[in-house]
Amino acid sequence: MDTWKATGAAPDHYDVLGVDPSASAERITSAYRRLVRRLHPDTRSDEVTEEALARVLDAYETLRDPAARAALDRRRRATPAASPAPVRGVTAVVTTAAGLFPARTPLLRAGPVRVERTL
């Protein structure tokens, strides 16, 4: 299930297309075409793909229109961005000349990533 459905919030159109908010119109069109080729019903057909294609089409409809894109950018600036979730269970110790002190922020842990495709 998509997180935006669970939370009731609409997905961010820039995230759907995988572009930065400062992306040019050409970059947005390029990302849209790449995603449509990958998600087109002639190449794949399942419920998840149909939903993803609908999100891509909706995002492109909004971002290709300069007035709609400007309105979206104003709404994005008006709502505060969600802060990233804190890393739990990780503590750090900073060694100084005076001794050992706990770090003020948790460490960011990164490990190997395993990606599996299920088709």
N, C-alpha and C positions, 0 to 999 in steps of 0.2 A: 504494500500500500504506500502511496506517496505521502510524504510528510505534510505537504500543503493541503491534501484532502483531510488528513487527520486534524490539523490545526485550524482548518477553515480559511486560511490565508491563501491568497492567490500567489502562484509562483512568480519569481522575479523574471521579467522578460529577458533581461541581459543574461541571467544564469541559464535560462532555457536554451538560448542560442549559443552560449559559451563565449560571449564577447564582453569586453570592458565597457563601462558606461561612456567612455570617451571614444569609442570605436566610430570610424567613419561609416557613411552609408554604404560604401562599397564593401567594407569588411562585414557589415551586418548581412548584406545580400549574399556574400560568399558563404558565410556560416549557415544561412538559411538554406541555400541550395545544397550544401554538403549534407545537412541533416535530412532534407526532403529525399535526396537520393538514397540515403541509408534507411529511412523509415517508410518509404513509399509502399503502398499496399500490394503493388505488383511484385515486389521482391520479398516481402514478409507480411504475414497477416496473422495477428493475434490481438487480443484485447489491449495488452500493454502497449504495443506498437501504435494502435489506433489512438490511444490516449496521448501518447508522446507526440504523435504527428499533429493532433489537435492543439496541443500546447505550443508546438513550433509554429503552426499557422497563426495562432492567436498572437504570439509574441512578434512575429514578423509584421502582421497587420498593424500593430501598435507602433513598432519601431521604424517602419518605413515612412510613416506619415510624420512630417516635422512638427506639426502642431500637437499630435497625440504624444509624440516622444517628449516634447518640452513639458507637457502636462505630467507625464509619468516621472520625469526628472524632478519636477517641483514636488510631487507627492513623495518621492524617495528622500528628498532632502528634508521634508517636513517630519517624516517619521524617523525616530532614532534607530540606528543600526543595532542589531542584536550583538551583544558581546560574545566572543567565543566561550564555549564551555570550559570551565577550569579542569585541569588534569588532576585527577584524584589519586590518592595513594602513593604519590611520589614526593619525597622530601629531599631537599638538598642541604648540604652543609658547606658553608663558605669558610675557608681557612684564611685567617688573617694573622698578622703578627701578634695580636692580642689573644688569639685562641680560636675555637670553633664556634660559629654562630649559625643558626638556621637561616636559610635563604628566605628572602621576602616573597619571592614568587616561585611557584612550583616549576620543576624542570619540564621541558617538552620532550616527550619520549617518542622516538620514531623507530620503527623496525621494518623488517621486510614485509612487502605487501604481496599477497597472493590473489590473483584475479582469476576467476573461473567463469566461463561463459556457459550459460544454461539455455540451450535452444532446443 
